[in-house]
Amino acid sequence: MPWKDCTAMSQRREFVMLAQAQDANLAQLCRRFGISRKCGYKWKTRFAAAGEDGLSDHSRRPHHSPRRSSDEIEQKVLAARRQHPAWGPRKLRHLLLHEGNDPPSLPAPSTIAQILQRHGLIDAAESDKHRALVRFEKTLPNELWQMDFKGHVAMLDGGRCHPLTVLDDHSRFNVGLIACANERTETVQAALIGLLERYGQPMCILCDNGGPWGSAGAERYTQLSVWLMLHGIAVSHGRPYHPQTQGKDERFHRTLDVELLSRQSLRDLSDSQQRFDQWRQTYNQLRPHEALAMATPITRWRPSDHAYQADPPLPQYLSSDAVRKVDQSGKLSFKGRFYKIGQAFSGQYVGLRQSEVDGVLKVLLAEHQIGQLDLRKQPATCCAEPPLATLA
């Protein structure tokens, strides 16, 4: 029978001792020990050359592996992974390409995964395979920005950091990553002013239905959304309880959490902003993005040609429009009746314009439709519905 693992050495020793006899029949011995003649000759030769040390198992690892990555490339892979511990093999390979390494000398992503596994730098369950996804995006930069809060994070000074994120839909360029002390209107507005002054204005901003940019209650609009519209920026809201409407920003939040927040402690707001700025530079300029065919966001981004104005011109309407001022309670007067528009519009002049349907008037703030008046109903009512379809 073949060698038993637990007694292999003793059986090999017995075999070679018998095989050394002057009149030994090697073929017969091999049959009785259950091994091949080739194996028998191997152990006899090894014993003659090295004694009992020759009877131990030798490594089957080849002395030379021409297809194995060079030590220099392997060390570069390991250094890149340690620098970016959340990046997978695909991103690491593109990083090495970006650093000027010769493409033929770089291993495939699957080989990089094996290198990481050998050195314990990647989990066995971590895979570089991804499902093919159907992606929707705007055609050009600044057609749509997605904006939201990441969710507050505890800091070492006992306070809470509220990361405000703004992402361009087309390029995935992170327009802003701001460490905020709260989620109030004045805080968000101040942060937005800084971004608009630097990068110009988008055509539209997509945000959720929570404060400070929206309300799930009867009054859809807030002071912040009115402020944006007065600056010529359309406001779109995702479907209530459907965060996937802002899928790109939600995905950005997961990346932020995996690559930064779960790995570093934030000391205070100043320290938080410094860390955000450093990571944001890596995200925009260095990190390959799989949704962009492994390009970096900054390569698909450009600032907006629409410059921000601190004091935008007053809303202009057609001569055929009926212009009304919204009072402090959020109502306007038309043909002897009061209609509820929304308290966020208090003090603003809105236009009433005939729609394609007789008896239905569009309610406009500048060029943005904020609702409609249906004069056919008794009494007539104002239906302040969002003018834009829900965006993916």
N, C-alpha and C positions, 0 to 999 in steps of 0.2 A: 504494500500500500504506500501512497506518497508520504512524504515527510509530514509529521504532525507538528503543528506550531510549537507546542509546549516542549517537545523532545527533539526538535530538529537538530540541535547541535550534537546531542548524544548519538543520534542515529547516523549523522554524517561521519562522526568520529569512528563509530563502529564500522561503517561501510569502507572508509579509506584504510583502516587497519587491516580489514580482510582483503581489500583489493591489493594491498602491498605484498601479500604472500606470493612466493615465487611461482606456485602452480595455480594461482587464483584464476577463476573463470569469470571475467568481468561481465560478460553478457548475462550469465546466469545470476550473478549477484545483483545486477540492475533489475532483472525481472523479479527477484525475491524481495527487493526493497521497494518495488513499485515505481521505479524512476526510469527515465530513458537512458540509453547508452551515452547520448550526448551529455546529459546531466552527470552521469557517473564519471566520465572522463574529465568533466569540468572540475568536480570536487577533488578528484585524484591529483590533477595538475596543480590546483590551488594549494592543496595540503603540502605537496612536494616543494612549492615555492615559498610558502609563508607559514607552514605549520598550522596549528589550530586557528590562528588569526585569519587564515585564508578560508575557513569554513563559515564565517559570518556572512550575512547578506550584504551585498554591495548596493549602493544607491544606483537606481536606474536613470537618474538624471543625466542627460547627455553632457559630455565635456564641452561641447560647443553648440550654441543655438543661434544659427545665422539669422533667424527671423525675429529673435528677441530684441526688444528696444535696447539701445545703448544705455550705459549707466548715466551718461550726461543727460539724455532725454528723460530718463526715468526720474532723475533728481529734479529736473525742471517741472515735471508733472507733480511730484510730491510738494515742491515749493509752492506751485500755483494753488494746489488744494489747501495747503495750510494757510495761504493768504486769503482764500475765498472758500471756507469750509462748507458752504451751502451750495456751491456750484457743482453740477454734474459733469460727466465726461465730455459731453458736447460743448458746453460752455468753456471748459478748461482747454480743449483743443483749439477753439477759436481765439482764446486769450493768447496761447502760445504762437499762433499764426500772427496775431496782432503785434506781438513782440519781435517779429522778424525772423522766426525760425523757418527753415526750409520745409515746405509742405511735404515733399517725399520722405523726409526724415521723421515726421511726426506720426505716431501710431494712431490707429483708428479709435473711435470712442469706446468700442468694446475692449480693445487692448488697454486703454487708459483705465477702464473699470477694473480690469484684472490687476493692473499695477496697484491701484488703490486698495483692492481687496487683500493683496499680499501684505500690504503694510498696515492693514487695519484702519484705513481711513475712509471706508465706505461700508455701509451695512449690506449684508447679503440680500436683504429684501429690496434695497434701493435699485431701481431699474432705470435705464435710459430709454425705455420704450414708452411711447406716448400714443394715445388714440388720435386718429385724424379728426380734427375739429372743424366745424363750419364756422368761420369767423366773419363778423360784420364790422366794418370800420368806415369812417368818413374818408372821402377822396383826398382831401387836402388838410394840411395842418391848420389849426385854429377854426375849423368849421364847428367843432364841438369840444368843449372841455368837460371832463367829469370831475365833480368836486364832492368831498365828503370828509367827515372826521373818522380817524382810524378807531377811536375808542380810547378812553383815558388810560394812562400808564402811571403806575406809582413811581415816585422819585425818592432818592435817598434822603432828601431834606424834608420828607413828609408830605410834600405837595403832590399834585397830579399834573401830568403833561397830557394835553389833548392835541395829538398830531393832526393838523389840517393838511389834506392832500389834494392836489389839483393835477390832473393828468390829461394830456392831449389825446383825443380818441384815435387820430390817424397814426401818429408816430409813437405813441406810448411815452413820449417825453414827459418827464415829471416837471411840470411848470413850477410847482411849489410844494415844499414840505416844511411846514411851519410849526414850531413848538409853541402852542397856545396855552394860556393859563386857564381858559374857559371856552365855552362855545357860544358866547353872546354875539349879538348882531354887530356891535361896535368893534369887537375883536376880529371877526371875520372880514368886515368891511375894510379895516385898516390893513389886514394881510393882503386882501385882494388889490387894494390900491397900489401897494408895492409891486405886486406881480404885473398889474396892468401897465404901470409906468415903465417897467423894464421890457416886457415882452409884447406890449400892445394888447388889443382887445380881440376876443373870439367872437364869432357870430352868435354862438349859443352856449349856455352852461347848463349841464344836466346835473341835477341834485335830487336828493330824496325829499320826502314829505315832512320831515322833522324840522324843528327850529335849527338855525334861524332863517333858513331859506324857503321854507314851506310850512303849510299847516294842513293836517288831515281833517281839520274841522270844517265848519261852515265857511270860514274866510280862508280861501285858498292861498292868497298872496300875503307876503310879509313886507316889512319896510325894506329889507335887503333886496328882495326880488323886484320891488318897485324902483329902488335905486339903480339896479342893474339895467332895467328896461329904459330908464331915463337916460342912461349912458349908451343906449343903442345895442344892448346885449339881450338877446332873447333868453327866457328862462323856461326850461323844461323839467318836469318832475317825473321820476320813475313811478311805476305802479306801486301802490301801497302794499307793504309786506312782500315785495319782490325785489330783494337786493341785487338779483342777477341782472336787473335792468342796467345797473352801473357795474357790469361785470369786469371791465378792465380795471377800474379803480379798486374793486374788491380784490381782484387778483394782485394788484400792486400792494395792497395791505398785507396779504399773505407773504409776499416776498419781503416786505419791510420787516415783518415779524420774524421770519425765519433767518434772514441775513443780518439783522441788527438788533431788534428789541429783545429777542430770546437769548442773545449772546452777550449783551452789554447792559450794565446798570446805568441809569441816568441819574446824575447827581442833582441837578437843578435845571431850570429852564434854559439858562445860558449854556450849560454843558450839553443839554439835549439838542439845542439848535446847532451847536458846533458839530456834534456827531451826525446829525441829520444832513448838514451841509457836506460833510466828507463822504457819507454813504451815497447821497444824491449824485455827487460827481461820478462816483463809480457806476451807479445805475445808468446814468444818461450817456456817459462817454466810453465806458469800458465793458460793461456787462452785455454779452450777446443776448438777444431776445429771440426766442424760437418762433414767436408769431411774426417776426420781421425777417424770417429766413436767416437768422443768426446775425443780423445787422444790429448796430447799437441805435437807440432812439434818436440820438442827436443827428445821425446821418439822414433822418427823414423829417427833421424838424426845421422850421424857420420862424422867426418872429413875425407877428402880424403887422400888416401895413396900416391897420386902423389904429391910430394913436389914441391914447387915453387923454381925455380932457377933464380937468378937475371941475370946471363949470360948463357942463354941456348946454347947448342952445335949448330954449324952451320948445316943447312939442309943437309941431306944425300940423295943421289939418286942412282939408279941402274947404273951399268956400261953400260947398253944399253940405258940409257936416254941421250938425248942431253941437256946439261946444258948451259944456257944463262944468262947473267947479264942484268937486266933491266936498261936502261939509265935514265937520269934525267927527260926526257920528258915522261917517262912511257912506252917506246917501247923496243922491243927486235929484234934482227936480226937473221933470219933463212933462209938459202939457198938464200942469196942475196936479201931478202925482209925484210921490217920492219913491225912489227905488234904491234898494240896498246894493252898493257896489263892493264895499269892503273898507274897513277902517285904515288899512295900509295906504289907501289912496287919498286920505284926508288932505285937503289943500291943493290937490292936483287938478288940472284941467284935462278932461277926457272928451273925446269926440264920439258922437253918435252918427253912424253912417248906415245908409240903407243897404241891406244885404241882398242876396239873390232871391230871397223869399219875401213876398209882400207882407208887411206888418211885422217884420223882424229886423231889428237894428243891431249892427255890430257896435260893441263898446270898445274903443281904442284908447290906449295910452301911447302917444306918438304913433309909430307904425305897428305896435304890438296889440293884437286883439286879446282882450282880457275877459270877454264875456259877450253876452247879447241880451237885448231887451225884446221880449215877445209881446208885442202890443195886441195880439189877437186874443190873449187870455184875459179873463175878467176876474179880478183886476189884473192888469198887466204886471209881469214879474221880470226881474233881472236874473238871468242864469249865468253866474260867473264860472264858466267852465274853462279848463285849460285849453288854449287855442292850438297847441301842438300835439301831434300824435306821440304816443309813447315811443321812445327810441331804444334801440337795442344797445 
